[in-house]
Amino acid sequence: MINHYKNNPTYENIDDILSPELFDDAYLSIKNWTDYAPTPLIKLSNLASDLDIGEILYKDEGHRFGLKSFKALGGAYAVIKVLKDHLSVKYPGVNILDNDLKTGKYVDDLKDFTVVTATDGNHGRSVAWGAKECGINCKIYMHKGVSESRGIAVELLGAEVTWVDGNYDDSLHKVKRDAIENFWHIISDTSYIGYMYVPKFVMAGYSVMTTEIVDQLEASPPPTHIIVQGGVGGLAGTICAHAAKLWPDNRPRLIVVEPESADCLHQSAIAGSPKMVHIKTETIMGGLSCGEVSAIGWNILKDNADDFITIGDDHVAPAMRLLASGMGDDEKIVAGESGVAGLALLTELKYNQNIKEALGLNQSSRVLLFGTEGATDQEIYDKIISG
């Protein structure tokens, strides 16, 4: 069932929250990484026709740096920025390059440096990859609801996994305590009071996607609607802020979609202030199973997002199968559970015309979706697709 909250955004200036310079710096850094390539922006023409929508564009992050998720852009980039800051104290005025870190130039200086984070899978994999690239220690905390294979994927990157009872928020709280006790450096995609600096780098990394989209659109008009996954709000906040800069005169309507069982942003929008949700049942969209909002993401979204929507799990597996098989001659796409949240919403709206109209979705709409992950757990993906 869809729950829709129409926000009344004031479109506040957000340069003091996420500056345009952060977006530019992230792109200039990441585009020079080994194996960097823009991910596809796929037009789903037949699907759009079936859903009575003008155009559907799907940003497919299923192959990003081999990690199969947009998260590869954020965690690894934040690791590099934190290491540069750390080394700048010892080497003031020295221009430390990304490649200096990856080729071991400062290995002796960093031999005792440890990064740590809590994760549902994809962010931790990115942090672990960034740590491996830079030759530093990494510890990843995962809650018992995360699949074992996602933990193994992180361990294969050289990180140590600690399993925590409870949900994502429980693992995050334990990371905070353990990091203080052991002088570890937290690389979290969730921001909170007293921890705002590093998450901005994580978010800036995500903006590489929207930079690529502008180039991929070429002379085409910007999207009229952007549907983006909620979670803690880091991704949604980034896309909201960057879209406002990229298309200031034709600002797309920004719709944040969340699982109904983990709708901290939706509930916060209704309350008008951050509200924690106690997750009683884990959603199939594991990457979006978050009960506490990110402070930075919320500070952007509260004044700039247009709609907050929740969906049930029922349309997730069908949406995955729909992309896997392709409609007509639409390209076939491998998409994970959290990656299809936007499409799951659109397919459900086919049977809910009132909300579809309330969102202004029609044959004139150009809708941008973020396929945030591919088959990050192959076993789960194969089971769902075989259905």
C-alpha positions in Angstrom: 0.0 0.0 0.0 1.3 3.5 -0.9 1.4 6.2 1.8 2.0 9.7 0.3 2.9 12.9 2.1 3.0 16.0 -0.1 5.7 18.3 1.3 5.6 22.1 1.1 9.2 22.8 0.2 10.5 26.3 0.5 13.5 25.6 -1.8 16.0 27.0 0.6 19.6 27.7 -0.5 21.6 24.7 0.5 25.1 25.7 -0.5 26.1 26.0 3.2 25.1 22.3 3.6 26.6 20.8 0.5 28.6 23.2 -1.5 28.9 23.0 -5.3 32.7 22.7 -4.8 32.2 19.4 -3.0 30.4 18.0 -6.1 33.1 19.3 -8.5 36.0 18.0 -6.3 34.4 14.5 -6.1 34.0 14.2 -9.8 37.5 15.5 -10.6 38.9 12.8 -8.2 36.8 9.8 -9.1 36.9 10.2 -12.9 40.7 9.6 -12.7 40.4 6.3 -10.7 41.5 3.2 -12.5 38.5 1.5 -14.3 36.3 4.5 -14.0 33.6 4.6 -16.6 30.1 6.3 -16.6 27.3 3.9 -15.8 24.5 3.6 -18.4 21.5 5.8 -18.5 18.9 3.5 -20.1 15.7 4.6 -21.7 12.8 2.2 -21.0 10.4 3.2 -23.8 8.1 0.1 -23.8 7.8 0.1 -20.0 7.0 3.9 -20.0 4.3 3.2 -22.6 2.8 0.4 -20.5 2.7 2.6 -17.4 1.3 5.6 -19.4 4.3 7.8 -18.7 6.1 9.9 -21.3 9.7 8.7 -20.6 11.5 6.5 -18.1 15.2 6.9 -17.7 17.1 4.3 -15.5 20.6 5.1 -14.2 22.0 1.6 -13.9 24.6 1.3 -11.1 24.9 -2.5 -11.3 28.5 -2.5 -12.6 30.1 0.5 -10.8 33.8 -0.4 -10.2 32.8 -4.0 -10.0 31.1 -3.5 -6.6 27.6 -3.5 -8.2 26.3 -0.5 -6.4 26.4 3.3 -6.4 27.8 3.1 -2.9 31.2 2.5 -4.6 31.3 6.2 -5.3 30.8 7.4 -1.7 32.6 5.2 0.9 35.8 4.8 -1.0 36.0 8.5 -1.9 35.4 9.4 1.8 38.3 7.0 2.8 40.6 8.9 0.5 39.6 12.3 1.8 40.0 11.3 5.4 43.4 9.9 4.7 44.5 13.1 2.9 43.3 15.1 5.9 45.2 12.9 8.3 48.5 13.1 6.3 48.2 16.8 5.8 48.9 17.3 9.5 52.3 15.6 9.1 53.0 17.0 5.6 51.5 20.5 5.5 51.4 22.1 2.1 52.0 18.9 0.3 49.6 18.0 -2.6 48.8 14.4 -1.8 47.3 12.6 -4.8 44.8 9.7 -4.8 47.4 7.6 -6.6 50.0 8.3 -3.9 47.7 6.6 -1.4 46.9 3.7 -3.8 50.6 3.0 -4.7 51.7 2.9 -1.1 53.7 6.1 -0.9 52.5 6.7 2.6 52.2 3.1 3.8 54.5 3.6 6.8 52.5 6.6 8.0 49.2 4.7 7.7 50.2 1.2 9.0 48.1 1.7 12.2 45.2 3.6 10.6 41.9 1.8 10.8 38.5 2.8 9.3 35.2 1.4 10.4 31.6 1.6 9.5 28.2 0.0 10.0 26.4 -1.2 6.9 23.6 -3.2 5.3 26.1 -4.4 2.8 26.9 -2.0 -0.1 28.4 1.0 1.8 30.6 -1.3 3.8 31.8 -3.0 0.7 32.8 0.4 -0.7 34.7 1.4 2.5 36.4 -2.0 2.5 37.4 -1.5 -1.2 38.7 2.0 -0.5 40.7 0.7 2.5 42.2 -2.1 0.4 43.1 0.3 -2.4 45.0 2.4 0.1 46.5 -0.4 2.2 44.9 0.4 5.5 43.0 -1.6 8.1 39.2 -1.9 7.9 36.4 -3.2 10.2 32.8 -3.5 9.1 29.9 -4.0 11.4 26.8 -5.8 10.0 23.6 -6.7 11.7 22.1 -10.2 11.7 19.5 -9.3 9.1 22.3 -8.9 6.5 22.9 -12.0 4.4 26.1 -14.0 5.0 27.2 -13.7 1.4 27.3 -9.9 1.8 29.6 -10.3 4.7 31.8 -12.7 2.7 32.0 -10.1 -0.1 33.4 -7.6 2.4 35.9 -10.1 3.9 37.2 -10.9 0.4 38.3 -7.3 0.3 40.4 -7.8 3.4 38.1 -6.2 6.0 37.1 -7.8 9.3 33.4 -8.3 9.8 31.7 -8.0 13.2 28.1 -9.3 13.4 25.7 -7.3 15.7 22.4 -8.4 17.1 19.5 -6.2 16.1 19.2 -3.9 13.0 21.3 -1.3 11.1 20.7 1.3 13.8 22.0 -1.1 16.5 25.2 -1.8 14.5 25.7 2.0 14.0 25.4 2.6 17.7 28.0 -0.1 18.4 30.4 1.3 15.8 30.2 4.7 17.6 31.2 3.2 20.9 33.9 0.9 19.6 35.5 3.6 17.4 35.9 5.9 20.4 37.5 3.2 22.5 39.9 2.1 19.8 40.7 5.4 18.1 39.3 4.1 14.8 38.0 6.5 12.1 34.3 6.2 11.3 33.4 6.4 7.6 29.7 6.5 7.8 27.0 7.5 5.3 24.8 8.5 8.2 25.4 11.9 9.7 24.4 12.9 13.3 25.2 15.7 15.7 28.9 15.8 16.2 29.6 13.8 13.0 28.9 15.9 9.9 32.3 16.3 8.2 32.9 12.8 6.7 29.4 12.1 5.5 29.6 15.1 3.2 32.4 13.4 1.3 30.3 10.2 1.0 27.4 12.3 -0.3 29.6 14.2 -2.7 30.8 11.0 -4.2 27.2 10.1 -5.1 26.9 13.2 -7.1 29.1 11.7 -9.8 26.0 10.0 -11.0 24.1 13.2 -11.7 27.2 14.8 -13.3 27.2 11.8 -15.7 23.5 12.1 -16.3 23.8 15.7 -17.5 26.3 14.6 -20.1 24.2 11.6 -21.1 21.1 13.7 -21.6 23.1 15.9 -24.1 20.5 18.2 -25.7 17.5 16.4 -24.2 15.3 18.3 -21.6 16.0 17.6 -17.9 13.7 15.1 -16.1 10.4 16.4 -14.8 10.4 13.9 -11.9 13.2 12.2 -10.0 12.3 9.2 -7.9 15.1 8.4 -5.4 15.5 5.9 -2.6 15.3 7.1 1.0 17.3 5.0 3.5 18.9 7.4 5.9 18.6 10.2 3.3 22.2 10.6 2.2 21.6 9.6 -1.4 18.3 11.5 -1.6 19.8 14.6 -0.1 22.7 14.5 -2.6 20.4 14.1 -5.6 18.1 16.8 -4.4 20.9 19.3 -3.8 22.8 18.6 -7.0 19.6 18.6 -9.2 18.8 22.1 -7.8 22.2 23.2 -9.0 22.2 21.4 -12.4 18.6 22.4 -13.4 17.8 25.6 -11.4 15.3 26.9 -14.0 13.6 23.5 -14.6 13.9 21.9 -11.2 12.6 18.3 -11.3 10.0 17.2 -8.8 11.8 15.1 -6.2 10.0 12.1 -4.8 11.6 10.1 -2.0 10.5 6.5 -1.8 11.0 4.2 1.3 9.8 0.8 2.5 6.6 1.2 4.6 8.4 -0.7 7.5 11.4 1.6 7.5 10.0 5.1 6.7 12.1 7.4 8.9 12.1 10.2 6.3 8.4 9.9 5.6 7.6 10.0 9.3 10.0 12.9 9.8 8.3 14.9 7.1 4.9 14.4 8.6 6.2 15.4 12.1 8.3 18.3 10.7 11.4 17.1 12.6 13.6 14.0 12.7 11.7 11.0 13.9 13.2 7.6 14.6 11.3 4.5 13.4 11.7 1.3 15.3 11.9 -1.4 12.6 9.8 -4.5 13.6 10.0 -6.3 10.3 12.9 -6.3 7.9 12.0 -5.2 4.3 13.1 -7.1 1.3 14.8 -3.8 0.3 17.7 -4.4 2.8 19.7 -1.4 1.8 16.8 0.9 2.7 16.1 -0.7 6.1 17.0 2.3 8.2 15.2 3.7 11.2 17.1 6.9 11.8 17.6 9.8 9.4 20.9 11.3 8.5 21.1 14.9 9.8 22.6 16.3 6.6 20.2 14.5 4.3 17.2 15.6 6.4 18.4 19.3 6.5 18.3 19.2 2.7 15.2 17.2 2.1 12.9 18.9 4.6 13.0 22.2 2.6 13.6 20.8 -0.9 11.9 17.5 -1.4 8.5 17.6 -2.9 7.0 14.2 -1.9 7.7 11.4 0.6 6.2 8.0 -0.3 6.3 4.5 1.2 5.7 1.3 -0.6 5.2 -2.3 0.5 7.4 -5.2 -0.6 4.9 -6.8 -2.9 5.9 -5.0 -6.0 9.7 -5.3 -5.5 10.2 -8.9 -6.9 7.9 -8.3 -9.9 9.8 -5.1 -10.7 13.1 -7.0 -10.6 11.7 -9.7 -12.9 10.3 -7.0 -15.2 13.8 -5.5 -15.7 15.5 -8.8 -16.0 13.2 -9.9 -18.8 12.9 -6.5 -20.5 9.6 -5.3 -21.9 9.5 -5.6 -25.6 12.8 -4.5 -26.9 13.8 -2.6 -23.8 17.2 -3.4 -22.5 17.4 -6.2 -20.0 18.8 -5.1 -16.6 20.1 -6.9 -13.6 18.7 -5.0 -10.6 18.8 -5.8 -6.9 16.1 -5.4 -4.3 16.8 -1.9 -3.2 17.7 -0.8 -6.8 14.1 -1.2 -8.0 12.3 0.9 -5.4 11.5 3.7 -7.8 10.2 1.3 -10.5 8.2 -0.7 -7.9 6.5 2.6 -7.0 5.7 3.3 -10.7 4.2 -0.1 -11.3 2.1 0.2 -8.2 0.9 3.6 -9.3 -0.6 1.9 -12.4 -3.3 0.7 -10.0 -3.5 3.9 -8.0 -4.5 6.7 -10.3 -5.3 9.2 -7.5 -1.7 9.3 -6.2 -0.3 9.2 -9.7 -2.3 12.3 -10.5 -1.3 13.9 -7.2 2.4 13.4 -8.2 1.8 15.0 -11.6 2.8 11.8 -13.5 1.4 11.5 -17.0 2.3 11.2 -20.7 4.3 14.4 -20.5 6.5 13.2 -17.7 10.1 12.4 -18.0 11.0 10.3 -15.0 14.5 9.6 -13.7 15.0 6.4 -11.7 18.2 5.4 -9.8 19.0 1.7 -10.2 21.2 1.9 -7.1 22.4 -1.8 -7.1 22.7 -4.8 -9.3 22.8 -8.4 -7.9 24.9 -7.6 -4.8 23.8 -11.0 -3.4 23.7 -13.4 -6.3 21.9 -16.2 -4.4 19.1 -13.9 -3.3 18.8 -12.4 -6.7 18.6 -15.7 -8.5 16.0 -16.9 -6.1 13.8 -13.9 -6.6 14.1 -13.9 -10.4 13.3 -17.6 -10.6 10.3 -16.7 -8.5 
